[in-house]
Amino acid sequence: MAEPIEAQGFQPTEHDNRHLFEIKDTLSKGKGVFAVQHIPRGTLILSETPLLQAPNRIAAAQAFLELSIPKQKAYLQLHGMLSVDSFVNEQISDLTCKIASIYQMNTFGDAVLELASRFNHSCIPNTQLANPADGTKTYEFFVIRDIVAGEELCVAYTHPFMTRAERQRSLQHWVFHCQCPACEDTDEGQQKEDKFAAMTALHHELDKESLTNMTYDEAVVVHTRKLPKLQKLTGLMRSLGLLSVDILKQ
């Protein structure tokens, strides 16, 4: 049985609800984040500042040396997959390799987060990272559906407007093959994938209709033409439970 989050060395905070989840081993995905009780849709589950921030995996090695010893230990407990052989024509130590590997496997943008790095992937996530306010270094994660006790909290490592094949290619960066409900080889999985394919096609159609250099009247015409497509796209996203976390915050 997993220990409460406080017993695992992560201190509770008044700014989020991390007491509502625990970190424990999964059957096939390493460690994961699991709800310990019902969590209502829209709950701020985690608010976290970076453990380490660097523009690339090589710079991460220097940033690591500037961390306190406890933070270095916390960083090295995260998962990495690279080997020294991954650094062609570079003479690096095993420690530098591990630092770079953890950075590559766990970054949100250019930041490595201690707790959020434990979120596993799903193409149909139940947790989303909110768009951070300008200038802030705080990363906020909200649940976008009602969560039941024992359910794993997952985020999407990929863009939502991608087909299954595109998502699987993108996920090769993290060295795993997704088997979430949208990727499983079942009739239900195919139904979900059909919606992803339709969403992706609509996204590409809408993306072509740029408003750059248009007159006011031309822009109104384009917006009017876009509306049915936007409504259809929104309906597909709603049916998959992919509501934007920023909408839930309104």
Secondary structure, DSSP 8 states (H G I E B T S, - for coil): ----TTTTT----TTS-GGGEEEEE-SSSSEEEEESS-B-TT-EEEEE--SEE-SSHHHHHHHHHTS-HHHHHHHHTS-----GGGSTT----HHHHHHHHHHHHHEETTEE-TTGGG-EE-SS-SEEE----TT---EEEEESS-B-TT-EEEE-SS-SS--HHHHHHHHGGGT----STTTSSSHHHHHHHHHHHHHHHHHHHHHH---TT--HHHHHHHHHHHHHHHHHHHHHHHHTT---HHHHT-
